[in-house]
């Protein structure tokens, strides 16, 4: 196991799509924190299920597969999305709020 200094910045390629494909090749990178991979999950590209309909400008709720389980997040969108619709996360607005679009 390679050990890194806690203040050293490390980068790795990110998968921007839920199917594991990359946008733009290996030159897309994100900064890696000192957290284990299972706790440092990037939600962009994650497919989820709407549990409370989203009606702009009001947020709804989506359930996403995270860290080996599922978690509920507040979700916003530019368009109305009905309950039980599948969505994909396009942006993380805060620790518990995501921006989504229909699949």
MIDREN-324211 format. One record per residue: residue in one letter; chain; x negated, y negated, z of N, C-alpha, C in turn. Coordinates in pm, whole numbers, plus 50000, padded with zeros to 5 digits. Layout:
<pt><resn>A</resn><chain>A</chain><n_X>X</n_X><n_Y>Y</n_Y><n_Z>Z</n_Z><ca_X>X</ca_X><ca_Y>Y</ca_Y><ca_Z>Z</ca_Z><c_X>X</c_X><c_Y>Y</c_Y><c_Z>Z</c_Z></pt>
...
# end
This chain:
<pt><resn>X</resn><chain>A</chain><n_X>49917</n_X><n_Y>50117</n_Y><n_Z>50000</n_Z><ca_X>50000</ca_X><ca_Y>50000</ca_Y><ca_Z>50000</ca_Z><c_X>49912</c_X><c_Y>49876</c_Y><c_Z>50000</c_Z></pt>
<pt><resn>X</resn><chain>A</chain><n_X>49940</n_X><n_Y>49784</n_Y><n_Z>49909</n_Z><ca_X>49864</ca_X><ca_Y>49660</ca_Y><ca_Z>49900</ca_Z><c_X>49922</c_X><c_Y>49560</c_Y><c_Z>49998</c_Z></pt>
<pt><resn>X</resn><chain>A</chain><n_X>49836</n_X><n_Y>49500</n_Y><n_Z>50078</n_Z><ca_X>49882</ca_X><ca_Y>49400</ca_Y><ca_Z>50174</ca_Z><c_X>49850</c_X><c_Y>49261</c_Y><c_Z>50119</c_Z></pt>
<pt><resn>X</resn><chain>A</chain><n_X>49944</n_X><n_Y>49169</n_Y><n_Z>50137</n_Z><ca_X>49926</ca_X><ca_Y>49033</ca_Y><ca_Z>50090</ca_Z><c_X>49930</c_X><c_Y>48938</c_Y><c_Z>50209</c_Z></pt>
<pt><resn>X</resn><chain>A</chain><n_X>49856</n_X><n_Y>48830</n_Y><n_Z>50196</n_Z><ca_X>49858</ca_X><ca_Y>48726</ca_Y><ca_Z>50299</ca_Z><c_X>50001</c_X><c_Y>48670</c_Y><c_Z>50306</c_Z></pt>
<pt><resn>X</resn><chain>A</chain><n_X>50056</n_X><n_Y>48644</n_Y><n_Z>50426</n_Z><ca_X>50194</ca_X><ca_Y>48596</ca_Y><ca_Z>50439</ca_Z><c_X>50223</c_X><c_Y>48468</c_Y><c_Z>50362</c_Z></pt>
<pt><resn>X</resn><chain>A</chain><n_X>50124</n_X><n_Y>48382</n_Y><n_Z>50343</n_Z><ca_X>50145</ca_X><ca_Y>48255</ca_Y><ca_Z>50273</ca_Z><c_X>50115</c_X><c_Y>48263</c_Y><c_Z>50124</c_Z></pt>
<pt><resn>X</resn><chain>A</chain><n_X>50070</n_X><n_Y>48380</n_Y><n_Z>50076</n_Z><ca_X>50038</ca_X><ca_Y>48395</ca_Y><ca_Z>49935</ca_Z><c_X>50167</c_X><c_Y>48404</c_Y><c_Z>49853</c_Z></pt>
<pt><resn>X</resn><chain>A</chain><n_X>50175</n_X><n_Y>48328</n_Y><n_Z>49744</n_Z><ca_X>50292</ca_X><ca_Y>48335</ca_Y><ca_Z>49656</ca_Z><c_X>50273</c_X><c_Y>48452</c_Y><c_Z>49561</c_Z></pt>
<pt><resn>X</resn><chain>A</chain><n_X>50375</n_X><n_Y>48534</n_Y><n_Z>49552</n_Z><ca_X>50372</ca_X><ca_Y>48649</ca_Y><ca_Z>49462</ca_Z><c_X>50493</c_X><c_Y>48639</c_Y><c_Z>49369</c_Z></pt>
<pt><resn>X</resn><chain>A</chain><n_X>50478</n_X><n_Y>48686</n_Y><n_Z>49247</n_Z><ca_X>50585</ca_X><ca_Y>48680</ca_Y><ca_Z>49148</ca_Z><c_X>50602</c_X><c_Y>48816</c_Y><c_Z>49082</c_Z></pt>
<pt><resn>X</resn><chain>A</chain><n_X>50724</n_X><n_Y>48840</n_Y><n_Z>49033</n_Z><ca_X>50750</ca_X><ca_Y>48963</ca_Y><ca_Z>48959</ca_Z><c_X>50855</c_X><c_Y>48934</c_Y><c_Z>48853</c_Z></pt>
<pt><resn>X</resn><chain>A</chain><n_X>50859</n_X><n_Y>49012</n_Y><n_Z>48744</n_Z><ca_X>50964</ca_X><ca_Y>48994</ca_Y><ca_Z>48644</ca_Z><c_X>51100</c_X><c_Y>49025</c_Y><c_Z>48706</c_Z></pt>
<pt><resn>X</resn><chain>A</chain><n_X>51204</n_X><n_Y>48955</n_Y><n_Z>48661</n_Z><ca_X>51338</ca_X><ca_Y>48983</ca_Y><ca_Z>48710</ca_Z><c_X>51425</c_X><c_Y>49036</c_Y><c_Z>48599</c_Z></pt>
<pt><resn>X</resn><chain>A</chain><n_X>51519</n_X><n_Y>49121</n_Y><n_Z>48633</n_Z><ca_X>51619</ca_X><ca_Y>49167</ca_Y><ca_Z>48539</ca_Z><c_X>51738</c_X><c_Y>49074</c_Y><c_Z>48553</c_Z></pt>
<pt><resn>X</resn><chain>A</chain><n_X>51776</n_X><n_Y>49009</n_Y><n_Z>48444</n_Z><ca_X>51883</ca_X><ca_Y>48911</ca_Y><ca_Z>48450</ca_Z><c_X>52018</c_X><c_Y>48971</c_Y><c_Z>48416</c_Z></pt>
<pt><resn>X</resn><chain>A</chain><n_X>52022</n_X><n_Y>49096</n_Y><n_Z>48374</n_Z><ca_X>52147</ca_X><ca_Y>49161</ca_Y><ca_Z>48337</ca_Z><c_X>52166</c_X><c_Y>49285</c_Y><c_Z>48422</c_Z></pt>
<pt><resn>X</resn><chain>A</chain><n_X>52290</n_X><n_Y>49319</n_Y><n_Z>48451</n_Z><ca_X>52320</ca_X><ca_Y>49434</ca_Y><ca_Z>48534</ca_Z><c_X>52275</c_X><c_Y>49566</c_Y><c_Z>48474</c_Z></pt>
<pt><resn>X</resn><chain>A</chain><n_X>52252</n_X><n_Y>49571</n_Y><n_Z>48341</n_Z><ca_X>52211</ca_X><ca_Y>49696</ca_Y><ca_Z>48278</ca_Z><c_X>52060</c_X><c_Y>49716</c_Y><c_Z>48283</c_Z></pt>
<pt><resn>X</resn><chain>A</chain><n_X>51988</n_X><n_Y>49626</n_Y><n_Z>48350</n_Z><ca_X>51843</ca_X><ca_Y>49640</ca_Y><ca_Z>48363</ca_Z><c_X>51766</c_X><c_Y>49575</c_Y><c_Z>48250</c_Z></pt>
<pt><resn>X</resn><chain>A</chain><n_X>51834</n_X><n_Y>49523</n_Y><n_Z>48147</n_Z><ca_X>51762</ca_X><ca_Y>49457</ca_Y><ca_Z>48039</ca_Z><c_X>51712</c_X><c_Y>49322</c_Y><c_Z>48087</c_Z></pt>
<pt><resn>X</resn><chain>A</chain><n_X>51614</n_X><n_Y>49269</n_Y><n_Z>48018</n_Z><ca_X>51556</ca_X><ca_Y>49142</ca_Y><ca_Z>48057</ca_Z><c_X>51590</c_X><c_Y>49036</c_Y><c_Z>47953</c_Z></pt>
<pt><resn>X</resn><chain>A</chain><n_X>51605</n_X><n_Y>48914</n_Y><n_Z>48000</n_Z><ca_X>51625</ca_X><ca_Y>48802</ca_Y><ca_Z>47909</ca_Z><c_X>51490</c_X><c_Y>48736</c_Y><c_Z>47886</c_Z></pt>
<pt><resn>X</resn><chain>A</chain><n_X>51445</n_X><n_Y>48731</n_Y><n_Z>47762</n_Z><ca_X>51321</ca_X><ca_Y>48661</ca_Y><ca_Z>47731</ca_Z><c_X>51195</c_X><c_Y>48742</c_Y><c_Z>47759</c_Z></pt>
<pt><resn>X</resn><chain>A</chain><n_X>51206</n_X><n_Y>48865</n_Y><n_Z>47795</n_Z><ca_X>51089</ca_X><ca_Y>48948</ca_Y><ca_Z>47816</ca_Z><c_X>51032</c_X><c_Y>48937</c_Y><c_Z>47956</c_Z></pt>
<pt><resn>X</resn><chain>A</chain><n_X>50907</n_X><n_Y>48978</n_Y><n_Z>47970</n_Z><ca_X>50844</ca_X><ca_Y>48983</ca_Y><ca_Z>48101</ca_Z><c_X>50798</c_X><c_Y>48847</c_Y><c_Z>48152</c_Z></pt>
<pt><resn>X</resn><chain>A</chain><n_X>50818</n_X><n_Y>48739</n_Y><n_Z>48073</n_Z><ca_X>50772</ca_X><ca_Y>48609</ca_Y><ca_Z>48119</ca_Z><c_X>50871</c_X><c_Y>48543</c_Y><c_Z>48214</c_Z></pt>
<pt><resn>X</resn><chain>A</chain><n_X>50987</n_X><n_Y>48602</n_Y><n_Z>48238</n_Z><ca_X>51081</ca_X><ca_Y>48550</ca_Y><ca_Z>48337</ca_Z><c_X>51041</c_X><c_Y>48608</c_Y><c_Z>48472</c_Z></pt>
<pt><resn>X</resn><chain>A</chain><n_X>51015</n_X><n_Y>48520</n_Y><n_Z>48567</n_Z><ca_X>50967</ca_X><ca_Y>48567</ca_Y><ca_Z>48697</ca_Z><c_X>51044</c_X><c_Y>48499</c_Y><c_Z>48809</c_Z></pt>
<pt><resn>X</resn><chain>A</chain><n_X>51038</n_X><n_Y>48560</n_Y><n_Z>48925</n_Z><ca_X>51093</ca_X><ca_Y>48500</ca_Y><ca_Z>49046</ca_Z><c_X>50990</c_X><c_Y>48514</c_Y><c_Z>49155</c_Z></pt>
<pt><resn>X</resn><chain>A</chain><n_X>50995</n_X><n_Y>48424</n_Y><n_Z>49252</n_Z><ca_X>50904</ca_X><ca_Y>48434</ca_Y><ca_Z>49364</ca_Z><c_X>50951</c_X><c_Y>48546</c_Y><c_Z>49455</c_Z></pt>
<pt><resn>X</resn><chain>A</chain><n_X>50859</n_X><n_Y>48625</n_Y><n_Z>49503</n_Z><ca_X>50890</ca_X><ca_Y>48738</ca_Y><ca_Z>49590</ca_Z><c_X>50862</c_X><c_Y>48696</c_Y><c_Z>49734</c_Z></pt>
<pt><resn>X</resn><chain>A</chain><n_X>50961</n_X><n_Y>48714</n_Y><n_Z>49820</n_Z><ca_X>50940</ca_X><ca_Y>48682</ca_Y><ca_Z>49960</ca_Z><c_X>50872</c_X><c_Y>48800</c_Y><c_Z>50028</c_Z></pt>
<pt><resn>X</resn><chain>A</chain><n_X>50841</n_X><n_Y>48784</n_Y><n_Z>50154</n_Z><ca_X>50780</ca_X><ca_Y>48891</ca_Y><ca_Z>50230</ca_Z><c_X>50879</c_X><c_Y>48996</c_Y><c_Z>50275</c_Z></pt>
<pt><resn>X</resn><chain>A</chain><n_X>51007</n_X><n_Y>48981</n_Y><n_Z>50237</n_Z><ca_X>51109</ca_X><ca_Y>49077</ca_Y><ca_Z>50277</ca_Z><c_X>51098</c_X><c_Y>49205</c_Y><c_Z>50195</c_Z></pt>
<pt><resn>X</resn><chain>A</chain><n_X>51139</n_X><n_Y>49320</n_Y><n_Z>50252</n_Z><ca_X>51146</ca_X><ca_Y>49442</ca_Y><ca_Z>50173</ca_Z><c_X>51244</c_X><c_Y>49425</c_Y><c_Z>50058</c_Z></pt>
<pt><resn>X</resn><chain>A</chain><n_X>51224</n_X><n_Y>49497</n_Y><n_Z>49947</n_Z><ca_X>51309</ca_X><ca_Y>49484</ca_Y><ca_Z>49828</ca_Z><c_X>51457</c_X><c_Y>49502</c_Y><c_Z>49858</c_Z></pt>
<pt><resn>X</resn><chain>A</chain><n_X>51492</n_X><n_Y>49594</n_Y><n_Z>49948</n_Z><ca_X>51634</ca_X><ca_Y>49617</ca_Y><ca_Z>49975</ca_Z><c_X>51700</c_X><c_Y>49499</c_Y><c_Z>50046</c_Z></pt>
<pt><resn>X</resn><chain>A</chain><n_X>51620</n_X><n_Y>49409</n_Y><n_Z>50107</n_Z><ca_X>51674</ca_X><ca_Y>49291</ca_Y><ca_Z>50172</ca_Z><c_X>51657</c_X><c_Y>49165</c_Y><c_Z>50087</c_Z></pt>
<pt><resn>X</resn><chain>A</chain><n_X>51589</n_X><n_Y>49176</n_Y><n_Z>49975</n_Z><ca_X>51558</ca_X><ca_Y>49062</ca_Y><ca_Z>49890</ca_Z><c_X>51624</c_X><c_Y>49080</c_Y><c_Z>49754</c_Z></pt>
<pt><resn>X</resn><chain>A</chain><n_X>51754</n_X><n_Y>49106</n_Y><n_Z>49753</n_Z><ca_X>51825</ca_X><ca_Y>49139</ca_Y><ca_Z>49630</ca_Z><c_X>51875</c_X><c_Y>49013</c_Y><c_Z>49562</c_Z></pt>
<pt><resn>X</resn><chain>A</chain><n_X>51843</n_X><n_Y>48998</n_Y><n_Z>49433</n_Z><ca_X>51894</ca_X><ca_Y>48888</ca_Y><ca_Z>49353</ca_Z><c_X>52032</c_X><c_Y>48929</c_Y><c_Z>49302</c_Z></pt>
<pt><resn>X</resn><chain>A</chain><n_X>52135</n_X><n_Y>48851</n_Y><n_Z>49330</n_Z><ca_X>52271</ca_X><ca_Y>48887</ca_Y><ca_Z>49293</ca_Z><c_X>52307</c_X><c_Y>48854</c_Y><c_Z>49149</c_Z></pt>
<pt><resn>X</resn><chain>A</chain><n_X>52229</n_X><n_Y>48768</n_Y><n_Z>49082</n_Z><ca_X>52261</ca_X><ca_Y>48732</ca_Y><ca_Z>48944</ca_Z><c_X>52258</c_X><c_Y>48858</c_Y><c_Z>48857</c_Z></pt>
<pt><resn>X</resn><chain>A</chain><n_X>52367</n_X><n_Y>48879</n_Y><n_Z>48785</n_Z><ca_X>52380</ca_X><ca_Y>48998</ca_Y><ca_Z>48701</ca_Z><c_X>52457</c_X><c_Y>49111</c_Y><c_Z>48766</c_Z></pt>
<pt><resn>X</resn><chain>A</chain><n_X>52488</n_X><n_Y>49097</n_Y><n_Z>48895</n_Z><ca_X>52562</ca_X><ca_Y>49200</ca_Y><ca_Z>48967</ca_Z><c_X>52709</c_X><c_Y>49196</c_Y><c_Z>48926</c_Z></pt>
<pt><resn>X</resn><chain>A</chain><n_X>52766</n_X><n_Y>49311</n_Y><n_Z>48897</n_Z><ca_X>52908</ca_X><ca_Y>49321</ca_Y><ca_Z>48862</ca_Z><c_X>52987</c_X><c_Y>49348</c_Y><c_Z>48989</c_Z></pt>
<pt><resn>X</resn><chain>A</chain><n_X>53099</n_X><n_Y>49276</n_Y><n_Z>49004</n_Z><ca_X>53180</ca_X><ca_Y>49291</ca_Y><ca_Z>49123</ca_Z><c_X>53328</c_X><c_Y>49293</c_Y><c_Z>49091</c_Z></pt>
<pt><resn>X</resn><chain>A</chain><n_X>53409</n_X><n_Y>49304</n_Y><n_Z>49195</n_Z><ca_X>53554</ca_X><ca_Y>49311</ca_Y><ca_Z>49184</ca_Z><c_X>53616</c_X><c_Y>49194</c_Y><c_Z>49260</c_Z></pt>
<pt><resn>X</resn><chain>A</chain><n_X>53708</n_X><n_Y>49123</n_Y><n_Z>49195</n_Z><ca_X>53777</ca_X><ca_Y>49011</ca_Y><ca_Z>49259</ca_Z><c_X>53881</c_X><c_Y>49066</c_Y><c_Z>49356</c_Z></pt>
<pt><resn>X</resn><chain>A</chain><n_X>53873</n_X><n_Y>49025</n_Y><n_Z>49483</n_Z><ca_X>53969</ca_X><ca_Y>49070</ca_Y><ca_Z>49584</ca_Z><c_X>54069</c_X><c_Y>48960</c_Y><c_Z>49621</c_Z></pt>
<pt><resn>X</resn><chain>A</chain><n_X>54032</n_X><n_Y>48834</n_Y><n_Z>49597</n_Z><ca_X>54122</ca_X><ca_Y>48719</ca_Y><ca_Z>49612</ca_Z><c_X>54107</c_X><c_Y>48638</c_Y><c_Z>49485</c_Z></pt>
<pt><resn>X</resn><chain>A</chain><n_X>54218</n_X><n_Y>48617</n_Y><n_Z>49412</n_Z><ca_X>54210</ca_X><ca_Y>48551</ca_Y><ca_Z>49282</ca_Z><c_X>54140</c_X><c_Y>48415</c_Y><c_Z>49291</c_Z></pt>
<pt><resn>X</resn><chain>A</chain><n_X>54072</n_X><n_Y>48380</n_Y><n_Z>49182</n_Z><ca_X>53996</ca_X><ca_Y>48256</ca_Y><ca_Z>49173</ca_Z><c_X>54076</c_X><c_Y>48160</c_Y><c_Z>49085</c_Z></pt>
<pt><resn>X</resn><chain>A</chain><n_X>54112</n_X><n_Y>48045</n_Y><n_Z>49141</n_Z><ca_X>54187</ca_X><ca_Y>47943</ca_Y><ca_Z>49068</ca_Z><c_X>54119</c_X><c_Y>47809</c_Y><c_Z>49087</c_Z></pt>
<pt><resn>X</resn><chain>A</chain><n_X>54041</n_X><n_Y>47766</n_Y><n_Z>48988</n_Z><ca_X>53968</ca_X><ca_Y>47639</ca_Y><ca_Z>49004</ca_Z><c_X>54062</c_X><c_Y>47525</c_Y><c_Z>49043</c_Z></pt>
<pt><resn>X</resn><chain>A</chain><n_X>54023</n_X><n_Y>47441</n_Y><n_Z>49135</n_Z><ca_X>53890</ca_X><ca_Y>47431</ca_Y><ca_Z>49197</ca_Z><c_X>53875</c_X><c_Y>47515</c_Y><c_Z>49324</c_Z></pt>
<pt><resn>X</resn><chain>A</chain><n_X>53972</n_X><n_Y>47599</n_Y><n_Z>49355</n_Z><ca_X>53966</ca_X><ca_Y>47681</ca_Y><ca_Z>49477</ca_Z><c_X>53883</c_X><c_Y>47807</c_Y><c_Z>49455</c_Z></pt>
<pt><resn>X</resn><chain>A</chain><n_X>53808</n_X><n_Y>47840</n_Y><n_Z>49559</n_Z><ca_X>53727</ca_X><ca_Y>47961</ca_Y><ca_Z>49554</ca_Z><c_X>53814</c_X><c_Y>48083</c_Y><c_Z>49582</c_Z></pt>
<pt><resn>X</resn><chain>A</chain><n_X>53772</n_X><n_Y>48195</n_Y><n_Z>49531</n_Z><ca_X>53835</ca_X><ca_Y>48323</ca_Y><ca_Z>49562</ca_Z><c_X>53733</c_X><c_Y>48409</c_Y><c_Z>49634</c_Z></pt>
<pt><resn>X</resn><chain>A</chain><n_X>53747</n_X><n_Y>48539</n_Y><n_Z>49622</n_Z><ca_X>53655</ca_X><ca_Y>48631</ca_Y><ca_Z>49689</ca_Z><c_X>53623</c_X><c_Y>48748</c_Y><c_Z>49597</c_Z></pt>
<pt><resn>X</resn><chain>A</chain><n_X>53497</n_X><n_Y>48790</n_Y><n_Z>49597</n_Z><ca_X>53455</ca_X><ca_Y>48908</ca_Y><ca_Z>49522</ca_Z><c_X>53382</c_X><c_Y>49003</c_Y><c_Z>49616</c_Z></pt>
<pt><resn>X</resn><chain>A</chain><n_X>53389</n_X><n_Y>49130</n_Y><n_Z>49584</n_Z><ca_X>53313</ca_X><ca_Y>49232</ca_Y><ca_Z>49657</ca_Z><c_X>53200</c_X><c_Y>49278</c_Y><c_Z>49565</c_Z></pt>
<pt><resn>X</resn><chain>A</chain><n_X>53077</n_X><n_Y>49272</n_Y><n_Z>49617</n_Z><ca_X>52957</ca_X><ca_Y>49307</ca_Y><ca_Z>49540</ca_Z><c_X>52881</c_X><c_Y>49419</c_Y><c_Z>49610</c_Z></pt>
<pt><resn>X</resn><chain>A</chain><n_X>52821</n_X><n_Y>49505</n_Y><n_Z>49531</n_Z><ca_X>52734</ca_X><ca_Y>49610</ca_Y><ca_Z>49584</ca_Z><c_X>52602</c_X><c_Y>49545</c_Y><c_Z>49623</c_Z></pt>
<pt><resn>X</resn><chain>A</chain><n_X>52570</n_X><n_Y>49550</n_Y><n_Z>49753</n_Z><ca_X>52450</ca_X><ca_Y>49485</ca_Y><ca_Z>49805</ca_Z><c_X>52385</c_X><c_Y>49575</c_Y><c_Z>49908</c_Z></pt>
<pt><resn>X</resn><chain>A</chain><n_X>52254</n_X><n_Y>49591</n_Y><n_Z>49898</n_Z><ca_X>52175</ca_X><ca_Y>49663</ca_Y><ca_Z>49998</ca_Z><c_X>52234</c_X><c_Y>49798</c_Y><c_Z>50038</c_Z></pt>
<pt><resn>X</resn><chain>A</chain><n_X>52279</n_X><n_Y>49875</n_Y><n_Z>49941</n_Z><ca_X>52330</ca_X><ca_Y>50009</ca_Y><ca_Z>49968</ca_Z><c_X>52474</c_X><c_Y>50014</c_Y><c_Z>50017</c_Z></pt>
<pt><resn>X</resn><chain>A</chain><n_X>52542</n_X><n_Y>49901</n_Y><n_Z>50022</n_Z><ca_X>52683</ca_X><ca_Y>49896</ca_Y><ca_Z>50065</ca_Z><c_X>52757</c_X><c_Y>49793</c_Y><c_Z>49982</c_Z></pt>
<pt><resn>X</resn><chain>A</chain><n_X>52865</n_X><n_Y>49741</n_Y><n_Z>50035</n_Z><ca_X>52938</ca_X><ca_Y>49634</ca_Y><ca_Z>49967</ca_Z><c_X>52959</c_X><c_Y>49519</c_Y><c_Z>50064</c_Z></pt>
<pt><resn>X</resn><chain>A</chain><n_X>52960</n_X><n_Y>49397</n_Y><n_Z>50010</n_Z><ca_X>52983</ca_X><ca_Y>49278</ca_Y><ca_Z>50091</ca_Z><c_X>53073</c_X><c_Y>49183</c_Y><c_Z>50015</c_Z></pt>
<pt><resn>X</resn><chain>A</chain><n_X>53154</n_X><n_Y>49108</n_Y><n_Z>50090</n_Z><ca_X>53244</ca_X><ca_Y>49009</ca_Y><ca_Z>50031</ca_Z><c_X>53173</c_X><c_Y>48874</c_Y><c_Z>50025</c_Z></pt>
<pt><resn>X</resn><chain>A</chain><n_X>53190</n_X><n_Y>48805</n_Y><n_Z>49912</n_Z><ca_X>53133</ca_X><ca_Y>48672</ca_Y><ca_Z>49891</ca_Z><c_X>53242</c_X><c_Y>48578</c_Y><c_Z>49843</c_Z></pt>
<pt><resn>X</resn><chain>A</chain><n_X>53233</n_X><n_Y>48451</n_Y><n_Z>49881</n_Z><ca_X>53319</ca_X><ca_Y>48349</ca_Y><ca_Z>49821</ca_Z><c_X>53275</c_X><c_Y>48335</c_Y><c_Z>49676</c_Z></pt>
<pt><resn>X</resn><chain>A</chain><n_X>53371</n_X><n_Y>48317</n_Y><n_Z>49586</n_Z><ca_X>53339</ca_X><ca_Y>48310</ca_Y><ca_Z>49443</ca_Z><c_X>53411</c_X><c_Y>48195</c_Y><c_Z>49376</c_Z></pt>
<pt><resn>X</resn><chain>A</chain><n_X>53340</n_X><n_Y>48124</n_Y><n_Z>49290</n_Z><ca_X>53398</ca_X><ca_Y>48015</ca_Y><ca_Z>49211</ca_Z><c_X>53378</c_X><c_Y>48044</c_Y><c_Z>49064</c_Z></pt>
<pt><resn>X</resn><chain>A</chain><n_X>53464</n_X><n_Y>47983</n_Y><n_Z>48982</n_Z><ca_X>53455</ca_X><ca_Y>48000</ca_Y><ca_Z>48837</ca_Z><c_X>53517</c_X><c_Y>47878</c_Y><c_Z>48770</c_Z></pt>
<pt><resn>X</resn><chain>A</chain><n_X>53484</n_X><n_Y>47857</n_Y><n_Z>48644</n_Z><ca_X>53543</ca_X><ca_Y>47748</ca_Y><ca_Z>48566</ca_Z><c_X>53680</c_X><c_Y>47785</c_Y><c_Z>48512</c_Z></pt>
<pt><resn>X</resn><chain>A</chain><n_X>53720</n_X><n_Y>47911</n_Y><n_Z>48526</n_Z><ca_X>53849</ca_X><ca_Y>47958</ca_Y><ca_Z>48473</ca_Z><c_X>53921</c_X><c_Y>48043</c_Y><c_Z>48577</c_Z></pt>
<pt><resn>X</resn><chain>A</chain><n_X>54051</n_X><n_Y>48058</n_Y><n_Z>48560</n_Z><ca_X>54129</ca_X><ca_Y>48142</ca_Y><ca_Z>48650</ca_Z><c_X>54091</c_X><c_Y>48288</c_Y><c_Z>48629</c_Z></pt>
<pt><resn>X</resn><chain>A</chain><n_X>54069</n_X><n_Y>48360</n_Y><n_Z>48738</n_Z><ca_X>54039</ca_X><ca_Y>48503</ca_Y><ca_Z>48731</ca_Z><c_X>54130</c_X><c_Y>48574</c_Y><c_Z>48830</c_Z></pt>
<pt><resn>X</resn><chain>A</chain><n_X>54206</n_X><n_Y>48670</n_Y><n_Z>48780</n_Z><ca_X>54305</ca_X><ca_Y>48740</ca_Y><ca_Z>48861</ca_Z><c_X>54242</c_X><c_Y>48843</c_Y><c_Z>48955</c_Z></pt>
<pt><resn>X</resn><chain>A</chain><n_X>54315</n_X><n_Y>48875</n_Y><n_Z>49060</n_Z><ca_X>54276</ca_X><ca_Y>48980</ca_Y><ca_Z>49154</ca_Z><c_X>54258</c_X><c_Y>49111</c_Y><c_Z>49078</c_Z></pt>
<pt><resn>X</resn><chain>A</chain><n_X>54162</n_X><n_Y>49191</n_Y><n_Z>49120</n_Z><ca_X>54126</ca_X><ca_Y>49321</ca_Y><ca_Z>49063</ca_Z><c_X>54055</c_X><c_Y>49312</c_Y><c_Z>48929</c_Z></pt>
<pt><resn>X</resn><chain>A</chain><n_X>54013</n_X><n_Y>49192</n_Y><n_Z>48887</n_Z><ca_X>53935</ca_X><ca_Y>49177</ca_Y><ca_Z>48764</ca_Z><c_X>53788</c_X><c_Y>49204</c_Y><c_Z>48794</c_Z></pt>
<pt><resn>X</resn><chain>A</chain><n_X>53718</n_X><n_Y>49256</n_Y><n_Z>48693</n_Z><ca_X>53573</ca_X><ca_Y>49274</ca_Y><ca_Z>48704</ca_Z><c_X>53504</c_X><c_Y>49146</c_Y><c_Z>48662</c_Z></pt>
<pt><resn>X</resn><chain>A</chain><n_X>53402</n_X><n_Y>49106</n_Y><n_Z>48737</n_Z><ca_X>53327</ca_X><ca_Y>48985</ca_Y><ca_Z>48709</ca_Z><c_X>53178</c_X><c_Y>49012</c_Y><c_Z>48720</c_Z></pt>
<pt><resn>X</resn><chain>A</chain><n_X>53099</n_X><n_Y>48921</n_Y><n_Z>48663</n_Z><ca_X>52954</ca_X><ca_Y>48930</ca_Y><ca_Z>48678</ca_Z><c_X>52906</c_X><c_Y>48798</c_Y><c_Z>48738</c_Z></pt>
<pt><resn>X</resn><chain>A</chain><n_X>52811</n_X><n_Y>48807</n_Y><n_Z>48831</n_Z><ca_X>52755</ca_X><ca_Y>48690</ca_Y><ca_Z>48898</ca_Z><c_X>52661</c_X><c_Y>48618</c_Y><c_Z>48801</c_Z></pt>
<pt><resn>X</resn><chain>A</chain><n_X>52684</n_X><n_Y>48486</n_Y><n_Z>48781</n_Z><ca_X>52598</ca_X><ca_Y>48408</ca_Y><ca_Z>48693</ca_Z><c_X>52509</c_X><c_Y>48311</c_Y><c_Z>48771</c_Z></pt>
<pt><resn>X</resn><chain>A</chain><n_X>52543</n_X><n_Y>48284</n_Y><n_Z>48898</n_Z><ca_X>52461</ca_X><ca_Y>48193</ca_Y><ca_Z>48978</ca_Z><c_X>52491</c_X><c_Y>48215</c_Y><c_Z>49126</c_Z></pt>
<pt><resn>X</resn><chain>A</chain><n_X>52391</n_X><n_Y>48195</n_Y><n_Z>49209</n_Z><ca_X>52409</ca_X><ca_Y>48198</ca_Y><ca_Z>49354</ca_Z><c_X>52406</c_X><c_Y>48054</c_Y><c_Z>49403</c_Z></pt>
<pt><resn>X</resn><chain>A</chain><n_X>52518</n_X><n_Y>48008</n_Y><n_Z>49458</n_Z><ca_X>52531</ca_X><ca_Y>47870</ca_Y><ca_Z>49500</ca_Z><c_X>52486</c_X><c_Y>47849</c_Y><c_Z>49644</c_Z></pt>
<pt><resn>X</resn><chain>A</chain><n_X>52498</n_X><n_Y>47951</n_Y><n_Z>49726</n_Z><ca_X>52450</ca_X><ca_Y>47949</ca_Y><ca_Z>49864</ca_Z><c_X>52435</c_X><c_Y>48094</c_Y><c_Z>49907</c_Z></pt>
<pt><resn>X</resn><chain>A</chain><n_X>52405</n_X><n_Y>48114</n_Y><n_Z>50033</n_Z><ca_X>52387</ca_X><ca_Y>48250</ca_Y><ca_Z>50082</ca_Z><c_X>52512</c_X><c_Y>48336</c_Y><c_Z>50074</c_Z></pt>
<pt><resn>X</resn><chain>A</chain><n_X>52630</n_X><n_Y>48274</n_Y><n_Z>50076</n_Z><ca_X>52756</ca_X><ca_Y>48350</ca_Y><ca_Z>50074</ca_Z><c_X>52851</c_X><c_Y>48307</c_Y><c_Z>49965</c_Z></pt>
<pt><resn>X</resn><chain>A</chain><n_X>52807</n_X><n_Y>48225</n_Y><n_Z>49869</n_Z><ca_X>52892</ca_X><ca_Y>48179</ca_Y><ca_Z>49760</ca_Z><c_X>52824</c_X><c_Y>48202</c_Y><c_Z>49627</c_Z></pt>
<pt><resn>X</resn><chain>A</chain><n_X>52899</n_X><n_Y>48262</n_Y><n_Z>49533</n_Z><ca_X>52846</ca_X><ca_Y>48291</ca_Y><ca_Z>49400</ca_Z><c_X>52936</c_X><c_Y>48231</c_Y><c_Z>49294</c_Z></pt>
<pt><resn>X</resn><chain>A</chain><n_X>52880</n_X><n_Y>48205</n_Y><n_Z>49177</n_Z><ca_X>52955</ca_X><ca_Y>48162</ca_Y><ca_Z>49060</ca_Z><c_X>52967</c_X><c_Y>48285</c_Y><c_Z>48970</c_Z></pt>
<pt><resn>X</resn><chain>A</chain><n_X>53089</n_X><n_Y>48311</n_Y><n_Z>48921</n_Z><ca_X>53113</ca_X><ca_Y>48433</ca_Y><ca_Z>48843</ca_Z><c_X>53183</c_X><c_Y>48401</c_Y><c_Z>48711</c_Z></pt>
<pt><resn>X</resn><chain>A</chain><n_X>53180</n_X><n_Y>48498</n_Y><n_Z>48621</n_Z><ca_X>53253</ca_X><ca_Y>48491</ca_Y><ca_Z>48496</ca_Z><c_X>53310</c_X><c_Y>48630</c_Y><c_Z>48469</c_Z></pt>
<pt><resn>X</resn><chain>A</chain><n_X>53425</n_X><n_Y>48639</n_Y><n_Z>48399</n_Z><ca_X>53482</ca_X><ca_Y>48772</ca_Y><ca_Z>48371</ca_Z><c_X>53389</c_X><c_Y>48857</c_Y><c_Z>48285</c_Z></pt>
<pt><resn>X</resn><chain>A</chain><n_X>53394</n_X><n_Y>48987</n_Y><n_Z>48305</n_Z><ca_X>53313</ca_X><ca_Y>49080</ca_Y><ca_Z>48223</ca_Z><c_X>53381</c_X><c_Y>49101</c_Y><c_Z>48088</c_Z></pt>
# end
